[in-house]
Amino acid sequence: MITPRFKVLVSMVLAAVVSRLIPHPPNFTPIIALALFGGAYFENKKIAFAIPLAAMVISDAALAMFKGYTFFSSMRFVIYSCFALITGMGFLLRNKVKVVNVTMTSVTASVVFFVISNFAVWLGLDGGFYPLNLTGLIACYVAAIPFFNNTMFSALIYSAVLFGSFEAAKYKFPVLSKVTA
């Protein structure tokens, strides 16, 4: 049975994903916030992973089709794996959605994404730009710092919008608070 809560949650995920398709600064996207949001609010854990991930796949396909982005790559697997890990982090927010919890989890998720994705870049999954030694690893992380700022700020902003909007909607429309098994 599709509940009003489920419809609103899916609509919010889809709306956030659409923002990936409009011009934006590098790494200023809703992906971390979407993963946390899905993990926090979709009651069924399979759906918590599936809906945001499906939205990512669809938007990635659109970006590949209309903007020439690479769709199939080793990095895409790393990004989706990070996305799944961050969705799992969102489970920690279940029934604990408070500003401090969402903020700390958004920052932690941003750091996790930064560490894992840039380690994969260093390994050469994105073309092999860095030597596979300590100097190359450090150079890779240093070069990624400007992208980290956008990743973290977008995670914080999109999380504030998604979590704040849904919590406000639950307050105004109590039917959205009802969770069914």
C-alpha positions in Angstrom: 0.0 0.0 0.0 1.4 3.4 -1.0 0.9 5.8 1.9 0.8 9.6 1.7 4.1 9.5 3.7 5.7 7.3 1.0 4.5 9.6 -1.8 5.9 12.7 -0.2 9.2 11.0 0.5 9.6 9.8 -3.0 8.6 13.2 -4.4 11.2 14.9 -2.2 13.9 12.5 -3.4 12.9 13.1 -7.1 12.8 16.9 -6.6 16.3 16.9 -5.1 17.7 14.7 -7.9 16.3 17.1 -10.5 18.7 19.7 -9.0 21.6 17.5 -10.2 20.4 18.2 -13.8 20.6 22.0 -13.5 23.9 23.9 -13.6 25.7 23.9 -10.3 29.3 24.2 -8.9 31.4 21.1 -9.0 30.4 18.6 -6.3 27.5 20.8 -5.1 24.9 18.1 -5.3 22.2 16.5 -3.1 23.6 13.0 -3.2 24.8 12.8 0.4 21.7 14.4 1.8 19.5 12.1 -0.4 21.3 9.0 1.0 21.0 10.2 4.6 17.3 11.2 4.0 16.4 7.9 2.5 18.1 5.9 5.3 16.4 8.0 7.9 12.8 8.0 6.6 12.0 5.1 4.4 10.9 2.4 6.8 11.7 -0.5 4.6 15.5 -0.8 4.4 15.4 -2.2 0.9 13.4 0.8 -0.3 15.7 3.1 1.7 18.5 2.0 -0.6 16.5 1.4 -3.8 14.6 4.7 -4.2 17.5 7.1 -3.8 19.9 4.8 -5.8 17.3 4.5 -8.6 17.0 8.3 -8.6 20.8 8.5 -8.9 21.0 6.0 -11.7 18.2 7.9 -13.6 19.9 11.3 -13.2 23.3 9.8 -14.1 21.8 8.4 -17.2 20.3 11.8 -18.1 23.7 13.5 -17.4 25.4 10.9 -19.7 22.8 11.4 -22.4 22.5 15.2 -22.4 25.9 16.4 -21.0 28.2 13.6 -22.2 29.2 12.3 -18.7 30.6 8.8 -18.5 27.9 6.5 -17.3 29.7 3.2 -17.0 32.9 3.4 -15.1 34.7 2.0 -12.1 34.3 5.3 -10.3 30.5 5.1 -10.7 30.7 1.8 -8.8 32.7 3.6 -6.0 30.2 6.5 -5.9 27.2 4.2 -5.7 29.0 2.1 -3.0 29.6 5.3 -1.0 26.0 6.3 -1.6 24.9 2.9 -0.1 27.2 3.3 2.9 25.9 6.8 3.5 22.3 5.5 3.3 23.3 3.0 6.0 24.5 6.0 8.1 21.1 7.5 7.6 19.6 4.6 9.6 21.4 6.0 12.6 19.2 9.1 12.3 15.9 7.1 12.5 13.8 8.6 15.3 16.7 10.9 16.1 16.2 13.6 13.6 17.5 16.7 15.4 19.6 19.6 14.0 22.8 18.5 15.7 22.4 14.8 14.6 21.7 15.7 11.0 24.5 18.2 10.9 27.1 15.8 12.4 26.0 12.9 10.2 26.1 15.2 7.1 29.7 16.3 7.9 30.8 12.7 8.7 29.2 11.4 5.5 31.0 14.1 3.5 34.3 13.1 5.0 33.6 9.4 4.3 32.7 10.3 0.7 35.8 12.4 0.3 38.2 9.8 1.7 36.8 6.8 -0.3 36.2 8.6 -3.6 39.6 10.3 -3.7 41.3 7.1 -2.6 39.7 5.5 -5.7 40.9 8.4 -7.8 44.4 7.9 -6.5 44.2 4.2 -7.4 43.5 5.3 -11.0 39.8 4.4 -11.3 39.3 7.8 -12.7 42.1 7.8 -15.3 45.3 7.4 -13.3 46.5 11.0 -12.7 48.6 10.4 -9.6 51.7 8.2 -8.9 50.8 5.2 -6.7 53.0 6.3 -3.8 52.5 8.4 -0.6 53.4 11.6 -2.5 50.7 10.8 -5.1 48.1 10.0 -2.4 48.8 13.3 -0.6 48.7 15.2 -3.9 45.4 13.6 -4.8 43.8 14.6 -1.5 45.2 18.1 -1.5 43.9 18.6 -5.1 40.4 17.5 -3.9 40.1 19.9 -1.0 38.2 22.6 -3.0 35.7 19.9 -4.1 35.3 18.8 -0.4 34.1 22.2 0.6 31.3 22.0 -2.0 30.5 18.5 -1.0 30.2 19.3 2.7 28.3 22.6 2.2 25.9 20.9 -0.3 25.4 18.0 2.2 24.6 20.5 4.9 22.3 22.7 2.8 20.4 19.9 1.1 20.1 18.0 4.4 18.6 21.1 6.1 16.2 21.5 3.2 15.1 17.9 3.0 15.0 17.0 6.7 13.6 20.4 7.7 10.9 20.3 5.0 9.8 16.8 5.9 9.8 17.5 9.6 7.7 20.7 9.0 5.4 18.8 6.7 4.9 16.1 9.4 4.0 18.8 11.9 1.5 20.4 9.6 0.1 17.0 8.3 0.3 14.4 11.0 -0.7 11.7 8.6 2.9 11.9 7.3 4.2 10.8 10.7 2.4 7.5 10.5 4.7 4.6 9.6 3.4 1.3 8.5 5.3 -2.0 8.6 
